[in-house]
Amino acid sequence: MADRPSKDAPAPNKDDSQKRQKDMIADHFDKLSRSKADGKKVVYTFVPGNLTELLLALDLLPVLPEINALQSGMRKKSGGYIAEAEKAGHSEDVCTYVKCDIGMIKSGNIGPTGQKLPEPDLLLLSYTGCFTFLKWFELLQHEYNCPVVMLHVPYQPDGVATPAMREYIVEQLENEVIPALEKLAGKKLDYDELSRRLALSRIAEDDLVAVWESAKHTPSPIDGYFGGVYYIGPIFSSFRGSQDAIDYYRLLRAEVEERIRLGQGPTTPDGRMDEQKYRLVVEGPPNWTSFNDFWHMFSKEQAVVCASTYTRVGGLYDQGFRHDPSQPLESLADYCLGCYTNLGLPSRIDLIEKYVREYNADGFLINSVKSCNSFSAGQLLILREIEKRTGVPGGFIESDLVDPRYFGKANIENRVQSFLQMLDARKTRMINAPMRSGPAVHV
Amino acid sequence: MSSSDFVSQVAPIKAADPCGALLQRCRTLVEDHELNHVKQWKAANPGAFVMGHMPIYAPRALVEAQGGLAVAVFGGGEEVDIIRGDSYFQSYICHIPRSTIELGLGGQLDVLDGMMFPSICDVIRNLGGMWKILFPNKYSAYVDLPQNFAQGIGGKFYAHELGRIAEEMHKFGAQKLEPEKLRQAMRDENLRRAAIGKLDELRRTEPHRCLASEAYLLVRAGGGLLAKEHAAMIEEFVLAAKKRDTRPRDNVRVVLVGAFCEQAPVDLIRALEKAGCDIVDDDFQLGMRMIEGDLDAEAEDPLLALAMGFIKKGAAVASRYIADEVKGKSLIDKVKASKADGVIFAAASFCDPALLDQPMLEVAMDEAKIPHTSFKYAENTGQFQVIREQAGAFSDAVKLWGQVE
């Protein structure tokens, strides 16, 4: 497929589910903009290990600073925000989500819909899988001078959630987190309401898993990375445990099942991709500042991503986890423990290997982002291990989350093309002389 | 055989300085990247367990209580050429994990039966996972230090963590943990802490008798010694330093912060001293001074007491959540206690905890009208001229205009 003459790749056409999600988000930001007038309390928190059902059960409104940062990246605002933060003394070496958020605050705190974001009444520091979260909310506390409540989620170095870990989280929830939220909400937590919301989560989670697993079909009806970041929007943010989320995922699943029936691929910047030349597994977050350009590098080559790890940072539902209304706090604890970046490197490698095999991938690619040591430290070993275990070639590219200075378009495109050419060469070799499984060369 | 006998056999003695021989022994220990002194200790203590650990803080008393030796691993510093380590890490990740991998793959850490990776940042955490893959026959422990500081919640969790690690070390060959042995190991840790306290006091009151670069060597040399031996070594130095024929210098007094994990080259510390700075307090190798007070070595439940030492007396380092305390208060207290004129923020490049903390601490310093400057380094930084000039300019400025209110 020929390259496009335009400088920036166009955004793909929107499916009905995507339009619905846009309306949901607009409605949420409307609520946020009216929160002070409506007497609603606002809680800032993070995506991995979020306790959305708990917040909704107490009628609190969540704000996710990571989502604001990535949307600033997509709206080409992040470069300016980062510059603001660096002018204020923040190091060029550290997480650009943090600097984008700080810069956004210093620039008036205008959210993705153009409305001013309300200041937090409380910072719910769910310390899950990312050390930077801890410093991020210390910085926000400095900016807002508001209370913080900490939930320390133990790490799973061996991929095992032990009873002691679960108990530690539940005790924090019971003794510190819930009392702080109740104080803010001005009412006691209704556990029946929490359970009701967890039951709603479960329904949406079932539908999301069906969407992920649809990518085992050929052609894949979804792109599990570039398209996948839209699919995770509601369930990773403010809507898990709501009827809105159920409606969205039911609609999304129906669209995907219809595409399977018709043998269609997903919508991409290059139109619908029914013909799929390469099936990939991707590790690492995407770049947000040039998101459509990045996607276009793959879609123009008919490369579809059938599974990705970034879309599991907010929950590993496809590995069997579901929220359990019969054990609400234990279930929230298990959810926090199981987020992808809370798993030790050996478990991450096992999961990627499983994806490569189960999704019948031709190759896997790591997008290593400068900003995120939680993801990035160790990725070169992941690359070697996956190649060694599966014989499937790996590719490695570097960019950043929301710092446009670290998206070298020509360099990245060059690497992606070399990687895909290597997959071609391997396919040709396998047709001519079926190759034994073994170590592959990466680019 | 004691763990310090190795150096007494090889270190030359300088007669002029009463501390010279001891400092030379320390330097030899610090530069012993082959861990020969640990090998000799192990040979003299057959079957004993040797547990390496990464910065900042690890429960060393637990290892000693199980008949073992804890060995602090601070990477390869400036002396180790990185050949394989760089192929495991991207350019934007700090230096200590790559030099630690280099040492591991090069066999220099073979003497260690296990490694502890404390929960201080994502890089050290993930290095722990890499260790499990690269060295599958060695014990590798992630030490999940609690961020909840209530005894019944974080304390209970951490005591359980310590118990788990003790049992796992036992499975890999360490002695079974017994309460009285743990109490004794905690008493020994208290001795070490008291000795380091005397060293710090000497630096604060008479910095000309003990340079920061010397204190650095003394503390770091104990990274592979038993606590009691390390305490004796420091006590010996403090006594000898008081006999030194030295005079006070016309230097500014500074507190240095941010260098708690990846260590600065000793020559960089010397460059700061030559630029006119008496470093009267610092957070180099903070693990040895992490617990700010005695462990309760007579407690009925010593495991819980060890945990509570961290919970209630752990230093306010960047990797620890500062719950209700005002950010920067701990540093301001340090500046006041050491009668410092200013603060030098010295962080390793790409060190998330230090660099994310720094803007908040700088604001606190500004509000307290404490002069400060900052620079970054890597453990293998070889050129110090720019840093020396910067520190010199800072020192001059503080002398001319600076004043802590």
Interface residues (C-beta under 8 A of the other chain):
Chain A: A88 G89 H90 S91 D93 V94 C95 V98 L125 Y127 C130 F131 T132 L134 K135 W136 E138 L139 Q141 H142 V148 M150 H152 P154 Y155 P157 A164 M165 E167 Y168 E171 Q172 N175 E176 G344 L345 P346 R348 I349 S368 K370 N373 S374 S376 A377 G378 Q379 L380 L381 E385 E398
Chain B: S87 Y88 F89 Q90 Y92 I93 P97 S119 I120 C121 D122 V123 R125 N126 L127 G128 G129 M130 K132 I133 L134 Y142 D144 P146 Q147 N148 A150 G152 I153 G154 K156 F157 H160 E161 R164 A318 S319 Y321 I322 A323 K327 A347 S349 F350 C351 D352 P353 L355 L356 D357 Q358 P359 M360 E362 V363 K376
